[in-house]
Amino acid sequence: MIYLDNSATTYPKPQSVINALSYAVRELGANPGRSGHSMSVKAAKAVFEVREKAAAFFDAKPENVIFTSNCTHSLNTAIKGILKKGDHVITSSLEHNSVARPIFALQSEGVEVSVAPVYESDEQTKEAFERLIKKNTKAIVCTHASNVTGKLLPISSIARICREHGIAFIVDAAQTAGVIDVKLTDGVNVICTAGHKGLFGPMGTGLLITDGKFPIKPLTEGGTGNASLELSQPSELPEALESGTVNTPGIYALGKGLDFVSSLGTEKIYKHESKLCNILVSELEAIPEITLLRGEGSYAPIVSLNVNGVHSSEVAQYLSQKGVASRGGFHCAALTHGYLKTSDVGAVRLSPGVFTTERQIFTAAQMIKKFVKSQNTPL
């Protein structure tokens, strides 16, 4: 299989990650921080060491690293934990539903929502956000890169706006963490990301990293392993936002994923994956029947396209039959497809990874060309 669905989850995982899952199940089987026996202490130490690794990776304090079940969990915690009735929030036109749905759900609770259009020009995009700021604006929540097109948003410029107005800045880094640097020192207040994408952890892992400047009300309350005689949730991080037993095997394996990314460096990873995307674009851009969903500006390593008159799921199915794993459809991104005017056909997304080769990219391009031919359309 030529796996070009790394934007959904990276595959394959490094052997160190696979080994870590097995080790954690065998050797870290006790509940971390819930008991005083040696295996429980060992598990708690292992979890804390990963917390330290994530803190170093995102320029955070270890206690401000929160383990979650996925990026959606992280975003819901941050969004619903910061916004309240009477607040105003701004998001972008390129958001995944994990941002859009919790934000729009808060409208029924008295939160105002504005959507800023994203332009090819970063300056225009920044100005679009700035124009929407009001006296009651509490937060800007936006993706670092669109999961459909890969379009990068100017988060440094948006961060400056947020600082000037005292607004919380929450960034969805699901498509960039591990591929493109994003840190709290960039001026972001809360980074939410998945463990199973660019960080090479297993599915069922996520991170919420905060600078602590904007208090986050817990999404859930429950057992935290401390203050057990109190009926109120602890206010200190990370316990305040980590109720229940954490995913020790997943967290331990995520730590090995962080090690893998750190050993290569995000610059090297981004350069490799971007080069593969550029090859794919070069192979396909001259074909009139193919529409590439790319414009000017900077992009994460994603190439999305449509074959004129054909639903994206049909193209993706053809590629799957030919041994190429891509993703067709609507990518859980209603706002994006509305903005791109692709709500009728969706998009075929191809996203290379660290282990993808140039030869595989050329082969995938040939398969797409063959599909165009199969539609009795001359190239």
Residue pairs with C-beta under 8 A, 6 or more apart in sequence:
1 323
1 324
1 325
2 323
2 324
2 325
2 356
2 360
2 363
2 364
3 11
3 12
3 325
3 353
3 355
3 356
4 324
4 325
4 326
4 350
4 351
4 352
4 356
4 360
4 364
5 11
5 325
5 326
5 327
5 349
5 351
6 197
6 351
6 352
6 353
6 356
7 147
7 175
7 197
7 302
7 327
7 349
7 351
8 197
8 327
8 351
9 194
9 196
9 197
9 203
10 196
10 197
10 198
10 200
10 353
10 354
11 353
12 355
13 200
13 202
13 257
14 200
14 256
14 257
14 260
16 256
16 259
16 260
17 200
17 201
17 202
17 253
17 254
17 256
17 257
17 260
18 253
19 256
20 249
20 252
20 253
20 255
20 256
21 202
21 249
21 250
21 252
21 253
23 252
24 46
24 248
24 249
24 252
24 253
25 249
27 39
27 42
28 39
28 42
28 43
28 46
28 248
28 249
28 252
29 39
29 43
30 37
30 39
30 40
30 42
30 43
31 40
31 43
31 245
32 40
32 43
32 44
32 46
32 47
32 225
32 245
32 246
32 248
33 40
33 43
33 44
33 47
33 225
33 226
34 40
34 223
34 225
34 245
43 248
46 248
46 251
46 252
46 255
47 67
47 246
47 248
47 251
47 252
48 62
49 255
50 251
50 252
50 254
50 255
50 258
51 62
51 63
51 65
51 67
51 238
52 62
53 255
53 258
53 259
54 60
54 65
54 207
54 209
54 254
54 255
54 258
55 61
55 62
55 64
55 65
55 209
57 258
57 261
57 262
58 65
58 177
58 182
58 183
58 184
58 191
58 207
58 209
59 183
59 184
59 185
60 184
60 209
60 210
60 211
61 212
63 236
63 237
63 238
64 209
64 210
64 211
64 212
64 237
64 238
65 207
65 208
65 209
65 238
66 74
66 77
66 207
66 208
66 209
66 210
66 237
66 238
66 241
66 242
67 205
67 206
67 207
67 238
67 242
67 246
67 247
67 251
68 74
68 77
68 205
68 206
68 207
68 208
69 204
69 205
69 206
69 247
70 194
70 195
70 196
70 203
70 204
70 205
70 206
71 98
71 172
71 174
71 192
71 193
71 194
71 206
72 98
72 206
73 206
73 219
74 192
74 193
74 206
74 207
74 208
75 98
75 99
75 102
75 141
75 170
75 172
75 192
76 98
76 102
76 219
77 208
77 216
77 218
77 219
77 241
78 141
78 170
78 190
78 192
78 208
78 210
78 216
79 89
79 99
79 102
79 103
79 106
79 139
79 141
79 170
80 102
80 106
80 217
80 219
81 215
81 216
81 217
81 218
81 219
81 241
82 138
82 139
82 168
82 170
82 190
82 214
82 215
82 216
82 217
83 89
83 106
83 111
83 138
83 139
84 109
84 111
84 138
85 109
85 110
85 111
86 110
86 111
86 136
87 111
87 112
87 136
87 137
87 138
87 139
88 111
88 112
88 113
88 114
88 134
88 136
88 137
88 138
89 103
89 106
89 111
89 112
89 113
89 114
89 137
89 138
89 139
89 140
89 141
90 113
90 114
90 115
90 116
90 129
90 132
90 133
90 137
90 139
90 140
90 141
90 142
91 99
91 100
91 103
91 113
91 114
91 115
91 116
91 140
91 141
91 142
91 335
92 115
92 116
92 117
92 118
92 125
92 129
92 142
92 143
92 153
92 335
93 115
93 116
93 117
93 118
93 335
93 336
93 338
93 339
94 118
94 142
94 143
94 146
94 148
94 149
94 151
94 153
94 333
94 335
94 336
94 339
95 141
95 142
95 143
95 172
95 333
95 335
95 336
96 143
96 147
96 172
96 174
96 331
96 332
96 333
96 336
97 332
97 333
97 334
98 172
98 174
98 332
99 141
99 142
99 143
99 172
100 333
100 334
100 335
103 111
103 113
103 141
104 113
106 113
107 113
112 134
112 136
114 132
115 335
116 125
116 128
116 129
116 131
116 132
116 142
117 125
117 128
117 339
118 125
118 128
118 146
118 151
118 153
118 339
119 125
119 128
120 295
120 296
120 297
121 296
121 297
122 153
122 154
122 157
122 297
122 298
123 154
123 157
125 153
125 154
125 157
126 154
126 157
126 158
126 161
129 140
129 142
129 158
129 161
130 161
133 161
133 165
133 167
137 165
137 167
138 167
138 168
139 167
139 168
139 169
139 170
139 214
140 158
140 161
140 162
140 167
140 168
140 169
140 170
141 170
141 171
141 172
142 153
142 155
142 158
142 170
142 171
142 172
143 153
143 171
143 172
143 174
143 175
144 152
144 153
144 155
144 171
144 172
144 173
144 175
144 176
144 180
144 182
144 300
145 151
145 152
145 153
145 175
145 176
145 180
145 299
145 300
145 302
146 175
146 300
146 302
146 333
146 336
147 174
147 175
147 302
147 331
147 332
147 333
147 336
147 349
148 293
148 302
148 304
148 331
148 333
148 336
148 337
148 340
148 347
148 349
149 293
149 294
149 299
149 302
149 304
149 336
149 340
149 347
150 175
150 277
150 294
150 299
150 300
150 301
150 302
150 303
150 304
150 351
151 295
151 297
151 298
151 299
151 300
152 176
152 180
152 297
152 298
152 299
152 300
155 169
155 171
155 182
155 186
155 187
155 188
156 186
156 187
158 169
159 169
159 186
159 187
159 188
160 187
161 167
162 168
162 169
162 187
162 189
163 187
168 189
168 190
168 213
168 214
169 187
169 188
169 189
169 190
170 188
170 189
170 190
170 192
171 182
171 188
171 190
171 191
171 192
172 192
172 193
173 182
173 191
173 192
173 193
174 192
174 193
174 194
174 197
175 197
175 198
175 300
175 302
176 182
176 193
176 198
176 300
177 191
177 193
177 194
177 197
177 198
177 199
177 207
178 197
178 198
178 199
178 200
178 257
178 261
178 266
178 269
179 198
179 266
179 269
179 270
179 273
179 300
179 301
180 266
180 270
180 300
181 266
181 267
182 188
182 191
183 191
184 191
184 209
184 210
184 211
188 211
189 210
189 211
189 213
189 214
190 208
190 209
190 210
190 211
190 214
190 216
191 207
191 208
191 209
191 210
192 206
192 207
192 208
192 209
193 199
193 206
193 207
193 209
194 205
194 206
194 207
195 201
195 202
195 204
195 205
195 206
195 207
195 250
195 254
195 257
196 202
196 203
196 204
196 205
198 261
198 269
199 207
199 254
199 257
199 258
199 261
200 256
200 257
200 260
200 261
201 250
201 253
201 254
201 257
201 258
202 249
202 250
202 253
202 254
204 247
204 250
205 247
205 250
205 251
205 253
205 254
208 241
210 216
210 237
212 237
216 240
216 241
218 233
218 240
218 241
218 243
219 241
220 243
220 244
221 233
221 243
222 233
222 243
222 244
223 243
223 244
223 245
224 233
224 234
224 239
224 240
224 242
224 243
225 239
226 234
226 239
227 234
227 239
233 240
233 243
234 240
261 269
264 354
269 354
270 301
272 354
273 301
273 352
273 353
273 354
273 356
274 299
274 301
275 358
276 301
276 352
276 356
276 358
276 361
277 299
277 301
277 302
277 303
277 352
279 358
279 361
279 362
279 365
280 303
280 350
280 352
280 361
280 364
280 365
281 292
281 294
281 303
283 361
283 362
283 365
283 369
284 290
284 292
284 303
284 305
284 365
284 368
284 369
285 292
287 369
287 372
287 379
289 307
289 308
289 372
289 375
289 377
289 379
290 305
290 306
290 307
290 308
290 368
290 372
291 305
291 306
291 307
291 308
292 303
292 304
292 305
293 304
293 305
293 306
293 340
293 342
293 347
294 303
294 304
301 351
301 352
302 349
302 350
302 351
303 349
303 350
303 351
304 347
304 348
304 349
304 350
305 347
305 348
305 350
305 368
306 312
306 315
306 342
306 345
306 346
306 347
306 348
307 315
307 348
307 368
307 371
307 372
307 375
308 377
309 375
310 345
310 375
311 328
311 345
311 346
312 328
312 329
312 345
312 346
312 347
312 348
313 328
313 329
313 346
314 328
315 326
315 328
315 348
315 368
315 371
316 326
316 327
316 328
316 329
316 348
317 328
318 367
318 371
318 374
319 325
319 326
319 348
319 364
319 367
319 368
319 371
320 326
322 367
322 370
324 363
324 364
324 367
326 348
326 349
326 350
326 364
327 348
327 349
328 346
328 347
328 348
328 349
329 346
329 347
330 337
330 343
330 346
330 347
331 337
331 346
331 347
331 349
334 343
337 343
337 346
337 347
340 347
350 364
352 360
352 361
369 379
372 379
373 379
